[in-house]
Amino acid sequence: MLLLNASGCLDALTAPHVAATLDAFVTKTVTPEPREGNAPPRIVETDAGMLNAIGLANPGRDAFVSRVLPRLRALDMPLCVSVGGFSASDYAETCACLEDVTIELNLSCPNVDDAPESAAEIVAACREVTANPLYAKLSPHSWDVGETVRAVEAAGADGISLVNTLRGLALGDGLRPALARGTGGYSGPALKPVALAAVHAARRATELPIVGMGGVWTGRDALELVACGATHVALGTVLFADPDAPVRVRDELTVEVARCGYETVDDVRGAALASVVQLEN
């Protein structure tokens, strides 16, 4: 099992010492043109997590490839570049500019308008232009996650990332939305049951590698995602509160694996799948 960061939750160039404690680094989402993102306020804490409406702020594809990516390569660690856009061609054109990286297609950001094409159509367009590994980052909003997973696999995805944030809203003073945009992406501990259900459904639908994320705060949280079928685990919101989380989670994970009676974390993979009873209506 590899331990990664969730896209947008760590700046490896600002905090290389934190990135070095991960097995691979996932960049913030890159779009074709530079984006300043949404107007502030665009982050707000909630009782059981955090809402963000950053809006894919980034320097744009050309600046990322020419200036940012070379500096990230100097960190000498596996890189995964998160790619976003507002059409299938946006995604494909960016993918065509990237070499020798894993690509995570951000197909489910709740803070910007969606591309009109389906997730599978976007994956297919990117598959045509790159031989890099493609991971499809999917929304937990779909009632049938397995159907979406099967569709992106058929379109050429090499792996799945689950879950992106859920759309949420918080009210502040005067009973007005606390975020300038109104709604934002909800993350944090309360997201874990949603992530577990999505990974569980995805694993029943595919044998592709799955990066599980959402609400991971402890080693036990990471182990539960693996038990539901995750191949690897990503840390998100916890990195804002605890930069030492990768080391701590690894230590806790070792303890939890032994406590549950397993020799290695890989032995736990899929343990939660066999006991589910399927009901016929």
C-alpha positions as CSV (number, residue, x, y, z in Angstrom):
1,M,0.0,0.0,0.0
2,L,1.3,3.4,-1.0
3,L,0.5,6.6,1.0
4,L,-0.2,9.7,-1.0
5,N,-1.7,13.1,-0.5
6,A,-5.0,14.1,-1.9
7,S,-4.8,16.7,-4.7
8,G,-4.7,20.3,-3.4
9,C,-4.0,19.3,0.2
10,L,-0.2,19.7,0.1
11,D,2.3,22.0,-1.6
12,A,5.4,19.9,-2.0
13,L,7.6,22.9,-3.0
14,T,6.6,24.8,0.1
15,A,6.7,21.7,2.4
16,P,9.2,19.3,0.8
17,H,9.9,17.7,4.2
18,V,6.2,16.6,4.4
19,A,6.1,15.4,0.8
20,A,9.2,13.3,1.5
21,T,7.2,11.3,4.1
22,L,4.8,10.2,1.4
23,D,5.3,7.4,-1.2
24,A,4.2,9.7,-4.1
25,F,3.0,13.3,-4.5
26,V,-0.2,14.4,-6.2
27,T,-0.2,17.9,-7.6
28,K,-2.9,20.5,-7.4
29,T,-5.3,20.3,-10.4
30,V,-3.9,21.9,-13.5
31,T,-6.2,23.6,-16.1
32,P,-5.3,24.8,-19.6
33,E,-5.5,28.5,-18.6
34,P,-4.3,30.2,-15.4
35,R,-7.1,30.5,-12.8
36,E,-7.2,32.8,-9.7
37,G,-10.0,30.7,-8.3
38,N,-13.1,31.8,-6.5
39,A,-13.5,35.0,-4.5
40,P,-12.9,34.8,-0.7
41,P,-13.9,33.6,1.7
42,R,-13.3,30.2,0.2
43,I,-12.5,28.0,3.1
44,V,-14.6,27.5,6.3
45,E,-14.4,25.0,9.1
46,T,-17.4,23.0,10.1
47,D,-18.3,20.9,13.1
48,A,-17.0,17.7,11.5
49,G,-14.8,18.8,8.6
50,M,-14.1,21.6,6.2
51,L,-15.7,23.3,3.2
52,N,-13.6,24.7,0.4
53,A,-14.4,26.6,-2.7
54,I,-10.9,27.3,-4.0
55,G,-12.0,26.9,-7.6
56,L,-9.0,25.2,-9.1
57,A,-6.6,28.1,-8.6
58,N,-3.4,27.3,-10.6
59,P,-0.9,28.9,-12.9
60,G,-2.2,27.1,-16.0
61,R,-0.8,24.3,-18.1
62,D,2.1,26.1,-19.8
63,A,3.5,27.6,-16.6
64,F,3.1,24.3,-14.8
65,V,4.9,22.3,-17.5
66,S,7.7,24.8,-17.9
67,R,8.3,26.0,-14.4
68,V,6.6,23.9,-11.7
69,L,7.0,20.4,-13.0
70,P,10.8,20.6,-13.3
71,R,11.0,21.7,-9.7
72,L,8.8,18.8,-8.6
73,R,10.9,16.3,-10.5
74,A,13.9,17.6,-8.5
75,L,12.2,16.2,-5.4
76,D,13.0,12.7,-6.8
77,M,9.8,11.1,-5.9
78,P,6.9,9.6,-8.0
79,L,4.6,12.2,-9.3
80,C,0.9,12.2,-10.1
81,V,-0.4,15.3,-11.9
82,S,-4.0,16.2,-11.4
83,V,-5.6,17.4,-14.6
84,G,-8.8,19.4,-14.9
85,G,-10.8,21.2,-17.5
86,F,-14.2,22.2,-18.8
87,S,-14.3,20.0,-21.9
88,A,-12.9,16.7,-23.0
89,S,-10.5,18.5,-25.3
90,D,-9.2,20.6,-22.3
91,Y,-8.3,17.4,-20.5
92,A,-6.8,15.7,-23.5
93,E,-4.6,18.7,-24.5
94,T,-3.1,18.9,-21.1
95,C,-2.5,15.1,-20.9
96,A,-0.7,15.3,-24.3
97,C,1.8,17.7,-22.7
98,L,2.8,15.5,-19.8
99,E,5.5,12.8,-19.9
100,D,6.7,10.2,-17.4
101,V,4.1,10.9,-14.8
102,T,0.9,9.3,-13.5
103,I,-2.2,11.4,-14.4
104,E,-5.2,11.8,-12.2
105,L,-8.2,13.1,-14.1
106,N,-10.2,15.4,-11.8
107,L,-13.7,14.5,-13.1
108,S,-15.7,15.6,-10.0
109,C,-14.7,19.0,-8.6
110,P,-17.8,20.5,-6.9
111,N,-16.4,24.1,-7.0
112,V,-16.5,24.7,-10.7
113,D,-18.8,23.9,-13.6
114,D,-18.6,20.4,-15.0
115,A,-17.5,19.5,-18.5
116,P,-20.5,18.6,-20.6
117,E,-19.0,15.2,-21.6
118,S,-19.3,12.1,-19.3
119,A,-16.4,10.8,-17.3
120,A,-16.0,7.9,-19.7
121,E,-15.9,10.3,-22.7
122,I,-13.2,12.4,-21.0
123,V,-11.1,9.3,-20.2
124,A,-11.4,8.0,-23.8
125,A,-10.2,11.4,-25.2
126,C,-7.2,11.4,-22.9
127,R,-6.4,7.7,-23.6
128,E,-6.0,8.6,-27.3
129,V,-3.2,11.1,-26.6
130,T,-1.2,9.6,-23.8
131,A,0.4,6.4,-22.7
132,N,0.8,7.7,-19.1
133,P,-1.2,5.8,-16.5
134,L,-4.6,7.4,-16.1
135,Y,-6.5,7.4,-12.9
136,A,-10.1,8.7,-12.9
137,K,-11.1,10.7,-9.8
138,L,-14.8,10.2,-9.3
139,S,-17.6,11.8,-7.4
140,P,-19.4,9.9,-4.6
141,H,-22.6,11.6,-5.7
142,S,-23.5,8.8,-8.2
143,W,-25.9,6.3,-6.7
144,D,-24.3,3.5,-8.7
145,V,-20.5,4.1,-8.4
146,G,-19.9,0.7,-9.8
147,E,-21.5,1.6,-13.1
148,T,-19.3,4.7,-13.5
149,V,-16.2,2.7,-12.6
150,R,-17.0,0.1,-15.3
151,A,-17.5,2.8,-17.8
152,V,-14.2,4.6,-17.2
153,E,-12.4,1.3,-17.2
154,A,-13.9,0.4,-20.6
155,A,-12.8,3.8,-21.8
156,G,-9.2,3.2,-20.9
157,A,-8.6,4.2,-17.2
158,D,-5.7,2.4,-15.5
159,G,-7.0,3.1,-12.0
160,I,-9.6,4.8,-9.9
161,S,-9.4,7.6,-7.2
162,L,-12.3,7.7,-4.7
163,V,-13.7,10.0,-3.4
164,N,-13.7,13.6,-4.3
165,T,-15.4,16.0,-1.9
166,L,-19.2,16.2,-1.5
167,R,-21.0,19.5,-2.2
168,G,-22.0,21.2,1.0
169,L,-23.0,24.6,2.4
170,A,-22.4,26.3,5.8
171,L,-24.2,29.4,7.1
172,G,-22.4,32.1,8.9
173,D,-23.4,35.4,10.6
174,G,-26.8,36.7,9.5
175,L,-27.7,33.2,8.3
176,R,-25.9,33.8,5.0
177,P,-23.6,31.3,3.3
178,A,-20.1,31.4,4.8
179,L,-18.4,30.8,1.5
180,A,-18.6,33.6,-1.1
181,R,-19.6,31.0,-3.8
182,G,-22.2,29.6,-1.5
183,T,-21.5,25.9,-1.7
184,G,-18.1,24.2,-1.6
185,G,-16.5,20.8,-1.3
186,Y,-17.0,19.1,2.0
187,S,-14.1,17.0,3.4
188,G,-12.9,15.7,6.7
189,P,-13.8,12.9,9.2
190,A,-17.5,12.9,8.4
191,L,-16.7,11.9,4.8
192,K,-15.2,8.5,5.7
193,P,-18.5,6.4,5.6
194,V,-19.2,7.8,2.1
195,A,-15.6,7.0,1.0
196,L,-15.8,3.5,2.4
197,A,-19.1,2.8,0.6
198,A,-17.7,4.2,-2.7
199,V,-14.5,2.2,-2.5
200,H,-16.5,-0.9,-1.5
201,A,-18.8,-0.6,-4.5
202,A,-15.8,0.2,-6.9
203,R,-13.9,-2.9,-5.8
204,R,-16.9,-5.1,-6.5
205,A,-17.0,-3.6,-10.0
206,T,-13.3,-3.7,-11.0
207,E,-9.9,-5.2,-10.4
208,L,-8.1,-1.9,-11.2
209,P,-6.0,-0.2,-8.6
210,I,-8.0,2.1,-6.3
211,V,-6.7,5.1,-4.4
212,G,-9.0,5.5,-1.5
213,M,-9.5,8.8,0.3
214,G,-12.0,10.7,2.3
215,G,-12.0,11.3,6.1
216,V,-8.6,9.5,6.8
217,W,-7.3,10.8,10.1
218,T,-5.8,7.7,11.7
219,G,-4.2,4.4,10.8
220,R,-7.5,2.7,11.5
221,D,-9.2,4.9,8.9
222,A,-6.6,3.9,6.3
223,L,-7.0,0.2,7.2
224,E,-10.7,0.4,6.7
225,L,-10.3,1.8,3.2
226,V,-8.0,-1.1,2.4
227,A,-10.4,-3.6,3.9
228,C,-13.1,-2.2,1.5
229,G,-10.7,-2.7,-1.5
230,A,-8.4,0.3,-1.7
231,T,-5.0,-0.5,-3.1
232,H,-3.5,2.8,-1.9
233,V,-4.6,5.5,0.5
234,A,-4.4,9.3,0.2
235,L,-4.4,11.8,3.1
236,G,-6.4,15.0,2.6
237,T,-7.8,17.5,5.1
238,V,-5.7,16.0,8.0
239,L,-2.6,17.4,6.4
240,F,-3.8,21.0,7.1
241,A,-4.1,20.2,10.8
242,D,-1.2,17.7,11.2
243,P,1.7,17.8,8.8
244,D,3.2,14.8,10.6
245,A,0.2,12.7,9.7
246,P,1.9,10.5,7.1
247,V,4.4,9.2,9.7
248,R,1.8,8.9,12.4
249,V,-0.7,7.1,10.2
250,R,1.9,4.6,9.1
251,D,2.8,3.8,12.7
252,E,-0.8,3.5,13.7
253,L,-1.5,1.3,10.6
254,T,1.2,-1.1,11.6
255,V,-0.4,-1.4,15.1
256,E,-3.9,-1.9,13.7
257,V,-2.8,-4.5,11.2
258,A,-1.4,-6.6,14.0
259,R,-4.3,-5.9,16.4
260,C,-6.7,-7.2,13.7
261,G,-4.7,-10.4,13.4
262,Y,-3.0,-9.8,10.0
263,E,0.7,-10.0,9.1
264,T,0.7,-7.2,6.5
265,V,-1.6,-4.4,5.3
266,D,-1.9,-6.1,1.9
267,D,-3.4,-9.2,3.7
268,V,-6.3,-6.9,4.8
269,R,-7.3,-5.9,1.2
270,G,-11.0,-6.7,0.5
271,A,-11.7,-8.2,3.9
272,A,-14.9,-6.2,4.1
273,L,-16.2,-7.6,0.8
274,A,-17.0,-11.2,1.5
275,S,-19.5,-10.8,4.3
276,V,-21.9,-8.5,2.4
277,V,-25.3,-10.2,1.8
278,Q,-26.9,-9.4,-1.6
279,L,-30.7,-9.2,-1.4
280,E,-32.9,-10.0,-4.4
281,N,-36.0,-7.8,-4.7
